[in-house]
Amino acid sequence: MIRLMLYGCQQILLNPDNDLRAILEFLCCEATKLSNCGTYYGRQLYFKTGRIPSKFDLNNELADNIHFAAMYSQAAQQCLMSVAESFKSFVGLLKGIKNGTVRQSEPPGSIPVVTFARSSWDGIFRPTDFARNPKLPGYRDGGLSLVTYPAQAIKLKPQGLRFPLGSKVKTWFGIAEFYLPMPSNLDYKQIREYRILPKNGELYLELVYKLPTIQADVDFNKCLGIDPGLNNWLTCVSNVGTSLIVDGLHLKSLNQWYNKRISVLKENQPQGFWSKQLALITEKRNRQVRDAVNKAARLILNHCLENKIGTIVFGWNEGQRQNINLGSKTNQKFVQIPTARLKDRISQLCQLYGLKFEETEESYTSKASFLDSDLLPTFGEKPEGWQESGKRVKRGLYVCANGTKINSDANGAANILRKVAVKLGLDLSRISSGDLIAPLRIRFWIS
């Protein structure tokens, strides 16, 4: 079994004084300009020769560029590497469409989209579920960009972490370095990368570090099925007699307030209007969402560890956020809930603790009755005359063929386990009607 190298990332909000802020903003601004220079060279190379630039092409071509010299050499190289990767992704999309590993579809009345077939995933780094028609990387219209330093470029001094600057900066301003605080909860020797991240008017220091893998004491025959939703963010049912619901009402409320406030601030303003207040509330909302994702994922993992559950099955339909049609208001609520990010976070924790994470499509799991063992067809392959035994009579309530009333989302979570039971060799005989009637509701945002 191949063990993957896992990395964590910690963000630190910086509160720099005016001098340090000026240095950081200057550095991020130079990164934007260098990125645009690299993009220009890459586009011209593609137009004239049909070839895309490699990171070595960009480094050789722009080594004497004024913006390259304004940055520390390794940070500038990292910036150009990102440009080269964007061109590589563009060509990868074109090849995927040509080879059939990427499906291009044009729903009626919509903009053509590109969807990735499951065979194109590597299981670790996944592109977005849907992408627009592939276009060459474009230019940034000003603003600040991410600046990345490799670990070998940073030294830990008594003043903090020492970040070197480019040779031109020392000539122009007489400044050779700047210092940022080192967090006390991390080991300096384990850090692999440092990133200065500008976001919504704030500046962050991101530290990427190696995570030690943990082999948890779990049983892979014990499994947990997860059905994602809106009010019930995650509904979970296991074959060890447990069931729970991760409440999503608080996150839904945060998004509602955010959307209303954005609407008020943008009223009677030109398109593209942005302000410091908009940036402030957007950044606050993003932090709250990130906190919710981390807490919910940790809650699921802790439940599995406590019950020695070794397999997690997550119900997920590719592109469901883009294709959903529940009305404009519900669409807005659903699309802004970061369920995909939560799914990926649970998957990362499973890799870290040695649990098995399985993703499966969830077609007909809400209609079919688990207790009546209804057939679960795959989307587009429903047999003629197929009919479910039970019925969802209202939100949250499902009535089985014998009149037993159970939670509809719990029924869906149990059916998600049935989707892969044969493939994974899972025994679901211990899932009873009692597990599906009243799952434990957990409001993680109260504690």
C-alpha positions as CSV (number, residue, x, y, z in Angstrom):
1,M,0.0,0.0,0.0
2,I,1.4,3.4,-1.0
3,R,1.4,6.0,1.7
4,L,0.8,9.5,0.3
5,M,2.7,12.5,1.6
6,L,0.2,14.7,3.4
7,Y,0.6,18.4,4.1
8,G,-1.3,20.8,6.3
9,C,-1.7,24.5,6.0
10,Q,-2.0,27.1,8.7
11,Q,-3.1,30.7,8.0
12,I,-2.0,33.6,10.3
13,L,-3.7,36.9,9.9
14,L,-1.0,39.6,9.8
15,N,-1.4,43.0,11.5
16,P,1.6,44.8,10.0
17,D,2.6,48.4,10.7
18,N,2.6,50.8,7.8
19,D,6.2,50.1,6.8
20,L,5.8,46.4,6.8
21,R,2.4,46.6,5.0
22,A,4.0,48.7,2.3
23,I,6.7,46.1,1.8
24,L,4.2,43.2,1.6
25,E,1.9,45.0,-0.8
26,F,4.8,46.0,-3.0
27,L,5.9,42.4,-3.1
28,C,2.5,41.1,-4.0
29,C,2.1,43.8,-6.6
30,E,5.4,42.8,-8.3
31,A,4.1,39.2,-8.3
32,T,1.1,40.4,-10.3
33,K,3.2,42.3,-12.8
34,L,5.6,39.4,-13.2
35,S,2.7,37.0,-13.7
36,N,1.3,39.2,-16.4
37,C,4.7,39.3,-18.1
38,G,5.0,35.5,-18.0
39,T,1.4,35.2,-19.4
40,Y,2.2,37.6,-22.2
41,Y,5.2,35.6,-23.2
42,G,3.3,32.3,-23.0
43,R,0.4,33.6,-25.1
44,Q,2.7,34.9,-27.8
45,L,4.7,31.7,-27.9
46,Y,1.4,29.7,-28.3
47,F,0.1,31.9,-31.0
48,K,3.3,31.8,-33.0
49,T,4.4,28.2,-32.5
50,G,1.5,26.3,-31.0
51,R,3.8,25.4,-28.1
52,I,3.3,26.3,-24.4
53,P,6.1,27.6,-22.2
54,S,7.7,25.4,-19.5
55,K,8.9,26.9,-16.2
56,F,12.4,26.9,-17.6
57,D,11.4,28.8,-20.7
58,L,9.8,31.5,-18.5
59,N,12.7,31.7,-16.1
60,N,15.2,32.0,-18.9
61,E,13.2,34.6,-20.8
62,L,12.3,36.8,-17.8
63,A,15.5,36.5,-15.7
64,D,16.4,40.1,-16.6
65,N,12.9,41.4,-16.2
66,I,12.7,44.3,-13.7
67,H,9.8,42.7,-11.8
68,F,11.8,39.4,-11.5
69,A,14.7,41.4,-10.0
70,A,12.4,43.1,-7.6
71,M,11.5,39.8,-6.0
72,Y,13.7,37.2,-4.3
73,S,14.8,34.8,-7.1
74,Q,13.1,31.7,-5.7
75,A,9.9,33.5,-5.0
76,A,9.9,34.9,-8.6
77,Q,10.5,31.4,-10.0
78,Q,7.6,30.1,-8.0
79,C,5.4,32.9,-9.5
80,L,6.4,31.9,-13.0
81,M,6.0,28.2,-12.2
82,S,2.3,29.0,-11.5
83,V,2.0,30.6,-14.9
84,A,3.5,27.6,-16.6
85,E,1.1,25.3,-14.7
86,S,-1.9,27.3,-15.9
87,F,-0.8,26.8,-19.5
88,K,-0.2,23.1,-18.9
89,S,-3.8,22.9,-17.5
90,F,-5.2,24.6,-20.6
91,V,-3.5,22.1,-22.9
92,G,-4.6,19.2,-20.6
93,L,-8.2,20.3,-21.0
94,L,-7.9,20.4,-24.8
95,K,-6.3,16.9,-24.8
96,G,-9.0,15.6,-22.5
97,I,-11.8,16.8,-24.8
98,K,-10.0,15.3,-27.8
99,N,-9.4,11.9,-26.0
100,G,-12.8,11.7,-24.4
101,T,-11.6,11.8,-20.8
102,V,-13.2,15.2,-20.6
103,R,-16.8,15.5,-21.7
104,Q,-18.1,18.7,-23.3
105,S,-21.8,19.3,-23.0
106,E,-24.1,22.1,-24.0
107,P,-27.4,22.1,-22.0
108,P,-30.2,24.0,-23.8
109,G,-29.9,27.8,-23.1
110,S,-26.7,27.6,-21.2
111,I,-23.1,28.4,-21.7
112,P,-21.1,25.3,-23.0
113,V,-19.3,23.6,-20.1
114,V,-16.6,21.0,-19.8
115,T,-17.0,18.2,-17.3
116,F,-14.3,15.8,-16.2
117,A,-15.0,12.0,-16.5
118,R,-14.2,10.1,-13.3
119,S,-11.4,8.2,-15.1
120,S,-9.4,11.4,-15.4
121,W,-9.2,11.8,-11.6
122,D,-6.0,10.9,-9.8
123,G,-7.9,10.8,-6.4
124,I,-5.8,13.5,-4.9
125,F,-5.8,16.7,-6.9
126,R,-9.1,17.3,-8.6
127,P,-10.1,20.1,-11.0
128,T,-13.4,21.7,-10.6
129,D,-16.5,19.7,-11.5
130,F,-17.3,22.0,-14.4
131,A,-15.1,24.4,-16.3
132,R,-16.0,26.8,-19.1
133,N,-14.8,26.3,-22.6
134,P,-11.0,26.2,-22.2
135,K,-9.3,29.5,-22.9
136,L,-5.7,30.6,-22.7
137,P,-4.7,32.0,-19.3
138,G,-5.5,35.7,-19.2
139,Y,-4.0,38.7,-17.5
140,R,-4.7,40.0,-14.0
141,D,-6.1,43.5,-14.0
142,G,-3.9,44.9,-11.2
143,G,-4.4,43.9,-7.7
144,L,-2.2,41.8,-5.4
145,S,-1.0,38.2,-6.0
146,L,0.2,35.3,-3.9
147,V,3.9,35.2,-3.2
148,T,5.5,31.8,-2.3
149,Y,8.8,31.2,-0.7
150,P,10.3,27.7,-0.4
151,A,11.5,26.6,3.0
152,Q,15.2,26.8,2.2
153,A,14.9,30.6,1.5
154,I,13.6,31.4,5.0
155,K,15.7,31.5,8.2
156,L,14.4,31.6,11.8
157,K,16.0,34.5,13.7
158,P,15.4,35.9,17.1
159,Q,13.3,38.6,15.4
160,G,11.1,36.0,13.7
161,L,11.1,34.5,10.2
162,R,13.5,36.3,7.9
163,F,12.2,36.8,4.3
164,P,14.8,38.0,1.8
165,L,13.9,40.6,-0.9
166,G,15.3,41.1,-4.4
167,S,18.6,42.8,-5.2
168,K,16.8,45.7,-6.9
169,V,14.8,46.5,-3.7
170,K,18.0,46.8,-1.7
171,T,19.4,49.2,-4.3
172,W,16.2,51.2,-4.6
173,F,15.1,51.4,-0.9
174,G,18.0,50.0,1.1
175,I,15.9,47.1,2.4
176,A,17.2,43.6,2.2
177,E,14.7,41.6,4.2
178,F,11.6,41.7,6.4
179,Y,10.5,39.7,9.4
180,L,7.2,37.9,10.2
181,P,6.2,36.1,13.4
182,M,6.8,32.4,13.8
183,P,3.8,30.6,15.3
184,S,4.6,28.8,18.5
185,N,2.4,25.7,17.7
186,L,4.5,24.6,14.6
187,D,7.9,23.1,14.3
188,Y,10.1,25.3,12.0
189,K,11.9,22.2,10.6
190,Q,8.6,20.7,9.4
191,I,7.6,23.7,7.3
192,R,7.9,23.2,3.6
193,E,6.6,26.4,2.2
194,Y,5.7,30.0,3.2
195,R,3.0,32.0,1.4
196,I,2.1,35.7,1.7
197,L,-1.6,35.7,0.7
198,P,-3.5,39.0,0.1
199,K,-7.3,38.4,0.5
200,N,-10.1,40.9,0.8
201,G,-8.0,43.7,2.1
202,E,-6.2,41.5,4.6
203,L,-2.7,39.9,4.5
204,Y,-2.1,36.4,5.7
205,L,1.0,34.2,6.2
206,E,0.3,30.6,5.1
207,L,2.6,27.9,6.4
208,V,2.6,24.6,4.6
209,Y,3.9,21.7,6.7
210,K,4.3,18.0,6.6
211,L,1.7,16.0,8.5
212,P,2.6,12.8,10.4
213,T,0.4,9.9,9.3
214,I,-1.6,8.1,12.0
215,Q,-2.8,4.6,11.7
216,A,-6.1,4.5,13.7
217,D,-7.6,1.4,15.2
218,V,-10.6,0.9,13.0
219,D,-12.5,-1.9,11.2
220,F,-13.0,-1.4,7.5
221,N,-16.1,-3.6,7.6
222,K,-17.7,-0.9,9.7
223,C,-19.0,1.9,7.5
224,L,-20.7,5.3,7.6
225,G,-22.9,6.5,4.8
226,I,-23.2,10.3,4.3
227,D,-26.0,12.1,2.5
228,P,-25.3,15.9,2.0
229,G,-28.1,18.4,2.1
230,L,-29.0,22.0,3.1
231,N,-30.8,22.3,6.4
232,N,-29.4,18.9,7.3
233,W,-25.9,19.5,6.1
234,L,-24.7,15.9,6.6
235,T,-27.0,13.0,7.5
236,C,-25.0,10.0,8.6
237,V,-26.0,6.4,9.1
238,S,-23.6,3.5,10.1
239,N,-23.9,-0.2,10.2
240,V,-22.9,-0.2,13.9
241,G,-26.2,1.2,15.1
242,T,-25.4,4.9,15.1
243,S,-27.0,7.8,13.1
244,L,-26.6,11.6,13.3
245,I,-27.3,14.8,11.5
246,V,-24.9,17.7,11.3
247,D,-27.1,20.8,11.4
248,G,-26.7,23.3,8.6
249,L,-29.2,26.0,9.6
250,H,-26.6,28.3,11.2
251,L,-24.4,28.2,8.0
252,K,-27.5,28.8,5.9
253,S,-28.4,31.8,8.1
254,L,-24.9,33.3,7.7
255,N,-25.2,33.1,4.0
256,Q,-28.6,34.7,4.0
257,W,-27.3,37.6,6.1
258,Y,-24.3,38.0,3.8
259,N,-26.4,38.0,0.6
260,K,-28.8,40.6,2.0
261,R,-26.0,42.8,3.2
262,I,-24.2,42.6,-0.2
263,S,-27.4,43.5,-1.9
264,V,-27.9,46.6,0.2
265,L,-24.3,47.8,-0.2
266,K,-24.3,47.3,-4.0
267,E,-27.7,48.9,-4.6
268,N,-27.6,51.7,-7.2
269,Q,-23.8,51.1,-7.6
270,P,-22.2,50.4,-11.0
271,Q,-21.4,46.8,-12.0
272,G,-18.1,45.6,-10.4
273,F,-18.4,48.0,-7.5
274,W,-16.3,47.0,-4.5
275,S,-15.5,48.7,-1.3
276,K,-13.6,48.2,2.0
277,Q,-16.8,47.3,3.8
278,L,-17.7,44.7,1.1
279,A,-14.2,43.2,1.5
280,L,-14.6,43.2,5.3
281,I,-17.9,41.3,5.5
282,T,-16.8,38.9,2.7
283,E,-13.6,38.0,4.6
284,K,-15.6,37.5,7.8
285,R,-18.1,35.2,6.0
286,N,-15.2,33.2,4.4
287,R,-13.6,32.7,7.8
288,Q,-16.9,31.5,9.3
289,V,-17.4,29.1,6.4
290,R,-13.8,27.7,6.8
291,D,-14.4,27.2,10.5
292,A,-17.7,25.4,9.8
293,V,-16.0,23.1,7.3
294,N,-13.2,22.2,9.7
295,K,-15.5,21.6,12.7
296,A,-18.0,19.5,10.7
297,A,-15.2,17.3,9.2
298,R,-13.6,16.8,12.5
299,L,-16.9,15.9,14.1
300,I,-17.4,13.1,11.4
301,L,-13.9,11.8,11.9
302,N,-14.2,11.7,15.7
303,H,-17.5,9.8,15.4
304,C,-15.7,7.2,13.2
305,L,-12.8,6.9,15.5
306,E,-15.0,6.5,18.6
307,N,-17.0,3.7,16.9
308,K,-13.9,2.2,15.1
309,I,-15.6,2.9,11.7
310,G,-13.0,2.4,9.0
311,T,-15.0,3.2,5.8
312,I,-16.8,6.4,4.9
313,V,-19.1,6.5,1.8
314,F,-20.1,9.9,0.6
315,G,-23.0,10.4,-1.8
316,W,-22.1,12.9,-4.5
317,N,-23.3,13.6,-8.0
318,E,-20.7,15.3,-10.2
319,G,-21.8,18.8,-11.2
320,Q,-24.9,18.8,-9.0
321,R,-24.3,22.4,-7.9
322,Q,-24.1,23.6,-11.5
323,N,-27.1,21.7,-12.7
324,I,-29.4,22.1,-9.7
325,N,-32.8,23.6,-10.3
326,L,-34.6,24.2,-7.1
327,G,-35.7,27.8,-7.8
328,S,-33.6,30.9,-7.6
329,K,-33.8,31.4,-3.8
330,T,-33.1,27.8,-2.9
331,N,-30.4,27.6,-5.6
332,Q,-28.6,30.5,-4.0
333,K,-28.7,28.9,-0.6
334,F,-27.6,25.5,-1.9
335,V,-24.8,26.6,-4.1
336,Q,-23.2,28.8,-1.5
337,I,-23.0,26.0,1.1
338,P,-19.4,24.6,0.7
339,T,-20.3,20.9,0.7
340,A,-17.7,20.0,-1.9
341,R,-15.0,21.6,0.3
342,L,-16.4,19.7,3.3
343,K,-16.2,16.4,1.3
344,D,-12.6,17.1,0.3
345,R,-11.7,17.9,3.9
346,I,-13.3,14.6,5.2
347,S,-11.3,12.8,2.5
348,Q,-8.1,14.5,3.6
349,L,-8.7,13.5,7.2
350,C,-9.4,9.9,6.1
351,Q,-6.0,9.8,4.4
352,L,-4.3,11.2,7.5
353,Y,-5.8,8.6,9.8
354,G,-5.8,5.6,7.4
355,L,-9.6,5.4,6.9
356,K,-11.1,4.4,3.6
357,F,-13.0,7.1,1.8
358,E,-15.4,6.1,-1.0
359,E,-17.5,8.5,-3.2
360,T,-20.6,7.3,-5.0
361,E,-23.4,8.7,-7.1
362,E,-26.6,9.1,-5.1
363,S,-29.3,8.7,-7.8
364,Y,-32.7,7.4,-6.5
365,T,-31.4,7.1,-2.9
366,S,-34.0,9.5,-1.7
367,K,-36.9,7.8,-3.6
368,A,-36.1,4.2,-2.9
369,S,-37.0,2.6,0.5
370,F,-34.1,1.1,2.4
371,L,-36.2,-1.0,4.7
372,D,-38.1,-2.5,1.7
373,S,-34.8,-3.2,-0.2
374,D,-36.0,-1.3,-3.3
375,L,-33.8,-1.6,-6.4
376,L,-31.3,1.3,-6.7
377,P,-30.7,2.0,-10.4
378,T,-27.9,4.3,-11.6
379,F,-29.0,7.6,-13.2
380,G,-30.1,7.1,-16.7
381,E,-30.5,3.3,-16.3
382,K,-33.8,3.1,-14.5
383,P,-35.6,-0.1,-15.6
384,E,-39.0,0.4,-17.3
385,G,-41.8,0.3,-14.8
386,W,-39.5,0.8,-11.8
387,Q,-41.5,2.0,-8.8
388,E,-40.4,2.8,-5.2
389,S,-42.2,1.0,-2.4
390,G,-42.4,3.9,0.0
391,K,-42.9,7.6,-0.5
392,R,-41.5,10.9,0.8
393,V,-44.7,12.6,2.1
394,K,-43.1,15.8,3.2
395,R,-39.7,17.3,4.0
396,G,-37.9,15.1,6.5
397,L,-40.5,12.3,6.5
398,Y,-40.5,9.1,4.5
399,V,-43.2,6.4,4.8
400,C,-42.2,2.8,4.0
401,A,-44.5,0.2,2.4
402,N,-45.7,-1.1,5.8
403,G,-46.4,2.4,7.1
404,T,-43.2,2.8,9.1
405,K,-42.2,6.5,9.3
406,I,-38.5,7.3,9.1
407,N,-36.3,10.3,8.5
408,S,-36.0,10.8,4.7
409,D,-32.4,11.9,4.8
410,A,-31.4,9.0,7.0
411,N,-33.1,6.7,4.4
412,G,-31.0,8.3,1.7
413,A,-27.8,7.9,3.7
414,A,-28.6,4.2,4.3
415,N,-29.3,3.8,0.6
416,I,-25.9,5.4,-0.2
417,L,-24.3,2.5,1.7
418,R,-26.3,0.0,-0.4
419,K,-24.9,1.6,-3.6
420,V,-21.4,0.2,-2.7
421,A,-22.3,-2.6,-0.3
422,V,-21.5,-5.4,-2.8
423,K,-18.4,-3.7,-4.2
424,L,-16.9,-3.2,-0.7
425,G,-18.3,-6.3,0.9
426,L,-20.3,-4.4,3.6
427,D,-22.8,-6.0,5.9
428,L,-25.8,-3.7,6.4
429,S,-28.0,-6.1,8.3
430,R,-27.5,-4.2,11.6
431,I,-29.1,-1.0,10.2
432,S,-32.6,-1.0,11.7
433,S,-35.6,1.2,11.6
434,G,-34.6,2.7,15.0
435,D,-31.5,4.1,13.4
436,L,-33.5,5.8,10.7
437,I,-36.4,7.2,12.7
438,A,-34.7,9.8,14.9
439,P,-31.0,10.5,14.2
440,L,-29.1,12.6,16.7
441,R,-29.0,16.2,15.6
442,I,-25.7,17.9,16.3
443,R,-25.4,21.7,16.3
444,F,-21.6,22.0,16.3
445,W,-21.8,25.8,16.1
446,I,-23.3,26.1,19.6
447,S,-20.3,24.7,21.5
